[in-house]
Amino acid sequence: MANTASARKRIRQNERRNARNTARVSRMRTFIKKVEAAIATGNKEQAADALRAAQPEMQRASGKGVIHANTVARKISRLSARIKAIAAA
């Protein structure tokens, strides 16, 4: 266990940051699930609206360093492609 005051403080900071980051990732995943559910229904407008709501949340997670920027770009790109494919089908 931590013996110095600075080590104890570091543990407290890490716990707070971990809780905050976990919440951010969870929130982002929830938004992504809403987009995927809308895609599954086949409603293009609803899916596009869900993606527009999810995009800022995903970008915010990448800006805070919780998830890599390229990961967010890849996920947005793939979701966009799936929404675009709804109209073609």
Secondary structure, 3 states (H helix, E strand, C coil): CCCCHHHHHHHHHHHHHHHHHHHHHHHHHHHHHHHHHHHHHCCHHHHHHHHHHHHHHHHHHHHCCCCCHHHHHHHHHHHHHHHHHHHHC
